[in-house]
């Protein structure tokens, strides 16, 4: 995620990092090159060939109908991707809150709060790495005991193994009499909400937008940009490549931005900063443990 000054218009508008231009530049240049070739062919009279003569002089109003339809589809695509992005952020907010609530109860009412805090930190780190395609316990191994690490190796979904270890921790302190049934219910509810949030993140990750819809938008962009210079070459002359560059920047840019945030858990510049979320959890839980040790 890129953090920026929302009030600094100049710095934002001239920024290159994190913009769709980096990924769409080659396609934009190809569209401009094609428009230049079409304009040169028109000026040289080559447009009399059958395929080009059919489109030269195309009514801009008719061509705008395709543009309006394309704009509507791209906006819908962006809204769908944006909804997935904000749902992912809401789910990670739930993970942060549940981690604090679960650890708070365990730290305050038992003498094994540090162990619970480490299990929760390990869980969130493994979840973050799993969503980013790293199905291992790297980074989390410093927080997890050896028996949990051993069990996690047997699970294809590492966070599930650690969630089971947290349930075992709750059951152990219930048997020891340090957690009464009401606190057990509270801890299990918070753990269930953690696992529910994990399931929501995995649903976003493993359910892309339907292929038929995505490919239709790409095909319409191609058709629109391929016919745009032919429709404009006899009307605005050598301004055609410039107009095509502006239009292709908008179309390719919006489409590329939608693709990038469709998966909010990847490591791209504009995706969620989940590393800072796990650092926040580790910091808060560590400070709770330190407070309990200080107060005795």
KETITI-58638 format. One record per residue: residue in one letter; x, y, z of N, C-alpha, C in turn. Coordinates in steps of 0.1 Angstrom, whole numbers, plus 5000, padded with zeros to 4 digits. Layout:
! residues N
 code n.east n.north n.up ca.east ca.north ca.up c.east c.north c.up
    A      X       Y    Z       X        Y     Z      X       Y    Z
...
END
This chain:
! residues 296
 code n.east n.north n.up ca.east ca.north ca.up c.east c.north c.up
    X   5008    4988 5000    5000     5000  5000   5009    5012 5000
    X   5005    5022 4992    5012     5035  4991   5005    5045 5000
    X   5013    5051 5010    5007     5061  5018   5011    5075 5012
    X   5002    5084 5010    5004     5096  5003   4997    5108 5010
    X   5001    5120 5007    4995     5132  5012   4983    5136 5003
    X   4971    5134 5008    4959     5136  5000   4958    5151 4997
    X   4964    5160 5004    4963     5174  5002   4974    5179 4992
    X   4984    5171 4989    4994     5176  4980   4990    5171 4966
    X   4983    5180 4958    4978     5177  4945   4990    5175 4935
    X   4999    5184 4936    5010     5184  4926   5018    5171 4927
    X   5022    5167 4939    5030     5155  4941   5023    5143 4937
    X   5010    5143 4940    5002     5131  4936   5000    5129 4921
    X   4997    5140 4915    4994     5139  4900   5006    5136 4892
    X   5018    5140 4897    5030     5137  4889   5037    5124 4894
    X   5031    5117 4902    5037     5105  4907   5036    5094 4897
    X   5047    5086 4896    5047     5074  4887   5046    5061 4894
    X   5052    5060 4906    5051     5048  4914   5037    5045 4918
    X   5033    5032 4915    5019     5028  4919   5008    5031 4909
    X   5012    5038 4898    5002     5042  4888   5000    5030 4878
    X   4989    5030 4871    4987     5020  4861   4995    5022 4849
    X   5001    5034 4847    5009     5037  4835   5021    5028 4834
    X   5027    5024 4845    5038     5015  4845   5035    5002 4838
    X   5023    4996 4841    5020     4983  4835   5013    4984 4822
    X   5007    4996 4819    4999     4997  4806   5007    5005 4796
    X   5019    5009 4799    5026     5018  4789   5028    5012 4776
    X   5032    4999 4775    5035     4992  4763   5022    4992 4754
    X   5011    4989 4760    4998     4988  4753   4995    5002 4747
    X   4997    5012 4755    4994     5026  4751   5003    5030 4739
    X   5015    5026 4740    5024     5029  4729   5020    5022 4716
    X   5016    5010 4717    5012     5002  4706   4999    5008 4699
    X   4990    5013 4708    4978     5020  4703   4981    5033 4696
    X   4991    5040 4701    4995     5053  4695   5002    5050 4681
    X   5011    5039 4681    5018     5036  4669   5008    5031 4658
    X   4998    5024 4662    4987     5020  4653   4980    5032 4647
    X   4976    5041 4656    4969     5053  4652   4978    5062 4642
    X   4991    5062 4645    5000     5069  4636   5001    5063 4622
    X   5002    5050 4622    5002     5043  4609   4989    5045 4601
    X   4978    5045 4608    4965     5047  4601   4964    5061 4596
    X   4969    5071 4604    4968     5085  4599   4978    5087 4587
    X   4989    5081 4588    4999     5082  4576   4993    5075 4564
    X   4986    5064 4566    4980     5057  4554   4969    5065 4548
    X   4962    5072 4557    4951     5080  4552   4956    5092 4544
    X   4967    5098 4549    4972     5110  4542   4978    5106 4529
    X   4983    5093 4528    4989     5089  4515   4979    5083 4506
    X   4967    5082 4510    4956     5077  4501   4955    5062 4501
    X   4962    5055 4510    4961     5041  4511   4947    5036 4516
    X   4940    5045 4521    4927     5041  4527   4917    5036 4517
    X   4920    5037 4504    4911     5032  4494   4910    5016 4494
    X   4919    5010 4501    4918     4995  4502   4905    4992 4509
    X   4900    4981 4506    4886     4977  4510   4883    4978 4525
    X   4892    4972 4533    4890     4971  4548   4890    4985 4554
    X   4898    4994 4549    4900     5007  4555   4889    5016 4550
    X   4885    5015 4538    4875     5024  4532   4862    5022 4539
    X   4859    5010 4544    4847     5007  4550   4845    5016 4563
    X   4856    5018 4570    4855     5025  4583   4858    5040 4583
    X   4866    5044 4573    4869     5059  4572   4856    5066 4570
    X   4854    5076 4579    4842     5084  4578   4831    5078 4586
    X   4834    5069 4595    4825     5063  4604   4819    5074 4613
    X   4806    5073 4614    4799     5083  4622   4804    5083 4637
    X   4810    5094 4642    4815     5094  4656   4804    5091 4666
    X   4791    5094 4663    4781     5091  4672   4779    5076 4674
    X   4779    5069 4662    4778     5055  4663   4789    5049 4671
    X   4801    5054 4668    4813     5049  4675   4812    5052 4690
    X   4806    5063 4694    4805     5067  4708   4796    5057 4716
    X   4787    5051 4709    4778     5041  4715   4786    5030 4721
    X   4796    5025 4713    4805     5014  4718   4813    5020 4730
    X   4817    5032 4729    4825     5038  4740   4817    5040 4753
    X   4804    5043 4751    4796     5044  4763   4794    5031 4770
    X   4791    5021 4762    4790     5007  4767   4802    5003 4774
    X   4814    5005 4768    4827     5001  4773   4829    5008 4787
    X   4826    5021 4787    4828     5029  4799   4819    5023 4811
    X   4807    5020 4808    4798     5014  4818   4804    5001 4823
    X   4809    4993 4814    4814     4980  4818   4827    4981 4827
    X   4836    4991 4823    4848     4993  4831   4845    4998 4845
    X   4835    5008 4845    4831     5013  4859   4826    5002 4867
    X   4818    4993 4862    4812     4982  4869   4824    4973 4874
    X   4833    4971 4865    4845     4962  4869   4853    4969 4880
    X   4855    4982 4879    4862     4989  4890   4855    4988 4903
    X   4842    4990 4903    4834     4989  4915   4834    4975 4921
    X   4834    4965 4913    4835     4951  4918   4849    4949 4925
    X   4859    4953 4918    4873     4952  4924   4874    4960 4937
    X   4869    4972 4937    4870     4981  4949   4862    4975 4960
    X   4851    4968 4958    4843     4962  4968   4851    4950 4974
    X   4858    4943 4966    4867     4932  4971   4878    4938 4980
    X   4884    4949 4976    4895     4955  4983   4890    4960 4997
    X   4879    4966 4997    4874     4971  5010   4869    4960 5019
    X   4863    4950 5013    4859     4938  5021   4872    4932 5028
    X   4882    4931 5020    4895     4925  5025   4900    4934 5037
    X   4899    4947 5035    4904     4956  5046   4895    4954 5058
    X   4882    4953 5057    4873     4951  5068   4876    4938 5075
    X   4879    4927 5067    4882     4914  5073   4895    4915 5082
    X   4905    4922 5077    4917     4924  5085   4915    4932 5097
    X   4906    4942 5096    4902     4949  5108   4896    4940 5118
    X   4888    4931 5114    4881     4921  5123   4892    4912 5129
    X   4902    4908 5121    4913     4900  5126   4921    4907 5137
    X   4923    4920 5135    4931     4928  5145   4923    4929 5158
    X   4910    4932 5157    4901     4934  5169   4900    4921 5176
    X   4897    4910 5169    4895     4897  5176   4908    4892 5182
    X   4920    4895 5176    4932     4891  5182   4934    4899 5196
    X   4931    4911 5196    4932     4919  5208   4923    4914 5219
    X   4910    4911 5215    4900     4907  5225   4904    4893 5231
    X   4908    4884 5222    4911     4871  5226   4923    4871 5236
    X   4934    4878 5232    4946     4879  5240   4943    4886 5253
    X   4935    4896 5253    4932     4904  5265   4926    4895 5276
    X   4917    4887 5272    4910     4878  5281   4920    4867 5287
    X   4928    4861 5278    4937     4851  5282   4948    4856 5290
    X   4953    4868 5287    4964     4874  5295   4959    4878 5309
    X   4947    4883 5310    4943     4888  5323   4939    4877 5332
    X   4933    4866 5327    4927     4857  5336   4934    4844 5338
    X   4946    4842 5331    4954     4830  5332   4968    4834 5334
    X   4977    4824 5338    4991     4827  5339   4998    4822 5326
    X   4991    4819 5316    4997     4815  5303   4994    4825 5292
    X   4992    4838 5295    4988     4847  5285   4999    4850 5274
    X   5012    4849 5278    5022     4851  5268   5022    4840 5258
    X   5019    4827 5262    5018     4816  5252   5007    4819 5243
    X   4996    4823 5248    4984     4826  5239   4987    4837 5230
    X   4993    4848 5235    4997     4859  5226   5006    4855 5215
    X   5016    4846 5218    5025     4841  5207   5017    4833 5197
    X   5008    4825 5201    5000     4817  5192   4992    4826 5183
    X   4986    4836 5188    4978     4845  5180   4987    4852 5170
    X   4998    4857 5174    5007     4864  5165   5012    4855 5154
    X   5015    4842 5158    5019     4832  5148   5008    4830 5138
    X   4996    4829 5143    4984     4827  5135   4983    4838 5124
    X   4983    4850 5128    4981     4861  5119   4993    4862 5109
    X   5005    4859 5113    5016     4860  5104   5015    4849 5093
    X   5011    4836 5098    5009     4825  5088   4997    4828 5079
    X   4987    4835 5084    4976     4838  5075   4980    4848 5065
    X   4987    4858 5069    4992     4868  5059   5001    4862 5048
    X   5010    4853 5052    5019     4847  5043   5011    4837 5034
    X   5001    4830 5039    4993     4821  5031   4985    4829 5021
    X   4979    4840 5024    4972     4848  5014   4981    4854 5003
    X   4994    4855 5007    5003     4860  4997   5010    4849 4989
    X   5006    4837 4991    5011     4826  4983   5023    4818 4990
    X   5026    4822 5002    5037     4815  5009   5031    4806 5020
    X   5029    4793 5017    5023     4784  5026   5033    4778 5035
    X   5038    4785 5044    5048     4780  5054   5047    4788 5067
    X   5056    4784 5076    5056     4790  5090   5067    4800 5091
    X   5074    4804 5081    5085     4813  5081   5080    4826 5087
    X   5088    4832 5095    5085     4845  5103   5077    4842 5115
    X   5069    4831 5115    5060     4828  5126   5067    4818 5136
    X   5078    4812 5131    5084     4801  5139   5090    4806 5152
    X   5093    4819 5153    5099     4824  5165   5088    4825 5176
    X   5076    4825 5172    5065     4827  5182   5058    4814 5185
    X   5060    4803 5178    5053     4791  5179   5061    4780 5186
    X   5056    4773 5195    5063     4762  5202   5066    4750 5192
    X   5075    4742 5195    5079     4731  5185   5068    4722 5182
    X   5059    4718 5192    5049     4709  5189   5039    4715 5179
    X   5036    4728 5180    5027     4734  5170   5033    4735 5156
    X   5046    4738 5156    5053     4738  5143   5053    4725 5136
    X   5054    4714 5145    5054     4701  5139   5040    4697 5134
    X   5030    4701 5141    5016     4698  5136   5013    4706 5123
    X   5018    4719 5123    5015     4727  5112   5021    4722 5099
    X   5032    4714 5100    5038     4708  5088   5028    4698 5082
    X   5019    4692 5090    5010     4682  5085   4998    4688 5079
    X   4996    4701 5080    4984     4708  5075   4987    4715 5062
    X   4978    4714 5052    4980     4722  5040   4977    4736 5042
    X   4968    4739 5052    4964     4752  5056   4970    4755 5070
    X   4982    4762 5071    4989     4764  5083   4981    4771 5094
    X   4974    4782 5090    4966     4789  5100   4956    4781 5108
    X   4950    4771 5100    4940     4762  5107   4947    4754 5118
    X   4959    4749 5115    4967     4742  5126   4969    4750 5138
    X   4972    4763 5136    4975     4771  5148   4962    4775 5155
    X   4951    4776 5147    4938     4779  5154   4934    4767 5162
    X   4937    4755 5158    4935     4743  5166   4943    4743 5179
    X   4955    4748 5177    4964     4749  5189   4958    4759 5199
    X   4952    4770 5194    4946     4780  5203   4934    4774 5210
    X   4926    4766 5203    4915     4759  5210   4920    4750 5221
    X   4931    4743 5218    4937     4734  5228   4942    4741 5240
    X   4947    4753 5238    4952     4762  5249   4940    4766 5257
    X   4929    4769 5251    4916     4773  5259   4911    4761 5267
    X   4911    4749 5260    4906     4737  5267   4915    4734 5279
    X   4929    4736 5277    4938     4732  5288   4936    4741 5300
    X   4934    4754 5298    4932     4763  5309   4917    4762 5315
    X   4908    4757 5307    4895     4754  5312   4896    4742 5322
    X   4904    4732 5318    4906     4720  5327   4913    4724 5340
    X   4922    4734 5339    4930     4738  5350   4922    4747 5360
    X   4910    4751 5355    4901     4759  5364   4904    4774 5363
    X   4913    4778 5353    4916     4793  5352   4906    4800 5343
    X   4899    4793 5335    4889     4799  5327   4875    4792 5330
    X   4866    4801 5334    4852     4795  5337   4845    4794 5324
    X   4833    4788 5324    4826     4785  5311   4823    4798 5303
    X   4820    4809 5310    4817     4822  5303   4829    4827 5296
    X   4841    4826 5302    4853     4831  5295   4857    4821 5284
    X   4854    4808 5286    4857     4799  5275   4848    4802 5263
    X   4835    4805 5266    4826     4809  5255   4831    4822 5248
    X   4836    4832 5256    4841     4844  5250   4853    4841 5241
    X   4862    4834 5246    4875     4831  5239   4872    4823 5226
    X   4862    4813 5227    4859     4806  5215   4851    4814 5205
    X   4843    4824 5209    4836     4833  5200   4846    4841 5193
    X   4856    4847 5200    4866     4855  5193   4875    4847 5183
    X   4878    4835 5187    4886     4826  5178   4877    4822 5166
    X   4864    4820 5168    4856     4817  5157   4855    4829 5147
    X   4855    4841 5152    4854     4852  5144   4867    4854 5136
    X   4879    4850 5143    4891     4850  5136   4891    4841 5124
    X   4886    4829 5126    4886     4818  5115   4876    4822 5105
    X   4865    4829 5109    4855     4834  5099   4862    4844 5090
    X   4869    4853 5096    4876     4863  5088   4886    4857 5078
    X   4893    4847 5083    4902     4839  5074   4895    4833 5062
    X   4883    4827 5065    4875     4822  5054   4871    4832 5044
    X   4867    4844 5049    4863     4855  5040   4875    4860 5032
    X   4887    4860 5037    4899     4864  5029   4902    4853 5018
    X   4900    4841 5022    4903     4830  5013   4892    4830 5002
    X   4880    4834 5005    4869     4834  4995   4873    4845 4985
    X   4877    4857 4989    4881     4867  4980   4893    4863 4971
    X   4903    4856 4978    4915     4852  4970   4912    4842 4960
    X   4903    4832 4963    4901     4821  4954   4889    4822 4945
    X   4883    4834 4945    4871     4836  4936   4873    4848 4928
    X   4880    4847 4917    4882     4859  4908   4869    4862 4901
    X   4869    4874 4895    4857     4878  4887   4855    4868 4875
    X   4843    4865 4871    4841     4855  4860   4849    4858 4848
    X   4855    4848 4842    4864     4850  4831   4857    4856 4819
    X   4844    4852 4817    4837     4856  4805   4835    4871 4806
    X   4833    4877 4818    4831     4891  4819   4844    4899 4817
    X   4855    4894 4823    4868     4900  4821   4873    4900 4807
    X   4871    4889 4800    4876     4888  4786   4868    4897 4777
    X   4855    4898 4780    4847     4907  4772   4851    4921 4772
    X   4855    4926 4784    4860     4940  4785   4873    4942 4778
    X   4882    4932 4778    4894     4933  4771   4892    4933 4756
    X   4883    4925 4751    4880     4925  4737   4874    4938 4732
    X   4865    4943 4740    4858     4956  4736   4868    4967 4736
    X   4877    4968 4746    4888     4978  4745   4896    4977 4733
    X   4900    4965 4729    4907     4962  4717   4900    4967 4704
    X   4887    4963 4703    4879     4967  4692   4877    4983 4691
    X   4875    4988 4703    4873     5003  4703   4885    5011 4699
    X   4897    5007 4705    4909     5014  4701   4914    5011 4687
    X   4910    5000 4682    4914     4996  4668   4906    5004 4658
    X   4894    5007 4661    4885     5015  4652   4885    5030 4654
    X   4890    5034 4666    4890     5048  4669   4898    5057 4659
    X   4911    5053 4656    4919     5062  4647   4913    5062 4633
    X   4907    5051 4629    4901     5050  4615   4889    5059 4615
    X   4881    5060 4626    4869     5069  4626   4873    5084 4627
    X   4885    5087 4632    4889     5101  4634   4899    5106 4624
    X   4905    5098 4616    4917     5102  4608   4913    5113 4598
    X   4901    5113 4593    4897     5123  4583   4891    5136 4589
    X   4890    5136 4603    4883     5147  4610   4893    5155 4617
    X   4902    5149 4624    4911     5157  4633   4926    5156 4628
    X   4928    5148 4618    4942     5147  4612   4952    5142 4622
    X   4964    5149 4623    4974     5143  4631   4972    5145 4646
    X   4961    5150 4650    4957     5150  4664   4952    5136 4668
    X   4950    5128 4658    4944     5115  4661   4953    5107 4671
    X   4967    5105 4668    4975     5098  4678   4974    5103 4692
    X   4974    5116 4693    4973     5122  4707   4960    5119 4714
    X   4949    5120 4706    4936     5116  4712   4936    5101 4716
    X   4941    5093 4707    4942     5078  4710   4950    5076 4723
    X   4961    5083 4724    4970     5081  4736   4962    5085 4749
    X   4954    5095 4749    4947     5099  4760   4936    5089 4763
    X   4928    5085 4753    4917     5075  4755   4923    5062 4760
    X   4934    5057 4753    4939     5044  4757   4945    5045 4771
    X   4951    5056 4776    4955     5058  4789   4944    5056 4799
    X   4932    5062 4796    4921     5060  4805   4916    5046 4805
    X   4914    5040 4793    4908     5027  4793   4918    5016 4799
    X   4930    5016 4794    4940     5006  4799   4943    5009 4814
    X   4943    5022 4818    4947     5025  4831   4936    5020 4841
    X   4923    5023 4838    4912     5019  4847   4911    5004 4847
    X   4913    4997 4836    4913     4983  4835   4924    4976 4843
    X   4936    4982 4842    4948     4977  4850   4946    4979 4865
    X   4941    4991 4868    4938     4994  4883   4928    4984 4889
    X   4918    4980 4881    4908     4970  4885   4915    4957 4887
    X   4924    4953 4878    4930     4940  4879   4939    4940 4892
    X   4946    4951 4895    4956     4951  4906   4949    4949 4919
    X   4937    4957 4921    4931     4956  4934   4921    4945 4935
    X   4919    4937 4925    4909     4926  4925   4914    4916 4936
    X   4927    4914 4937    4933     4906  4948   4940    4916 4957
    X   4933    4920 4968    4939     4930  4977   4950    4925 4986
    X   4953    4911 4985    4963     4905  4994   4976    4903 4987
    X   4978    4907 4975    4990     4905  4968   5001    4915 4973
    X   5013    4914 4967    5024     4923  4971   5025    4935 4963
    X   5015    4938 4954    5016     4950  4946   5015    4963 4954
    X   5019    4974 4948    5020     4987  4955   5007    4991 4961
    X   4996    4988 4954    4983     4994  4958   4975    4984 4966
    X   4980    4973 4970    4973     4963  4978   4975    4965 4993
    X   4967    4958 5001    4967     4960  5015   4981    4958 5021
    X   4984    4967 5031    4997     4966  5038   4995    4956 5050
    X   4994    4943 5047    4991     4933  5057   5003    4932 5067
    X   5015    4934 5062    5026     4933  5071   5025    4943 5082
    X   5020    4955 5080    5019     4965  5090   5008    4960 5100
    X   4997    4953 5095    4987     4948  5103   4992    4938 5113
    X   5000    4929 5108    5006     4918  5117   5016    4925 5127
    X   5023    4935 5123    5032     4942  5132   5024    4949 5143
    X   5012    4954 5139    5003     4961  5149   4999    4951 5159
    X   4995    4939 5155    4990     4928  5164   5001    4924 5173
    X   5013    4922 5168    5024     4917  5176   5028    4928 5186
    X   5028    4941 5182    5031     4951  5192   5021    4952 5203
    X   5008    4952 5199    4997     4954  5209   4997    4942 5219
    X   4998    4930 5214    4998     4918  5223   5010    4918 5231
    X   5022    4921 5226    5034     4922  5234   5033    4932 5245
    X   5027    4943 5242    5026     4953  5253   5016    4949 5264
    X   5005    4941 5260    4996     4936  5270   5003    4926 5279
    X   5011    4917 5273    5019     4908  5281   5029    4915 5290
    X   5035    4925 5285    5045     4933  5294   5038    4940 5305
    X   5026    4945 5302    5018     4952  5313   5014    4942 5324
    X   5010    4930 5320    5006     4920  5330   5018    4916 5339
    X   5030    4914 5332    5042     4911  5340   5046    4922 5349
    X   5044    4934 5345    5048     4946  5353   5039    4947 5366
    X   5026    4944 5363    5016     4945  5374   5016    4933 5383
    X   5022    4922 5378    5022     4910  5386   5009    4902 5385
END
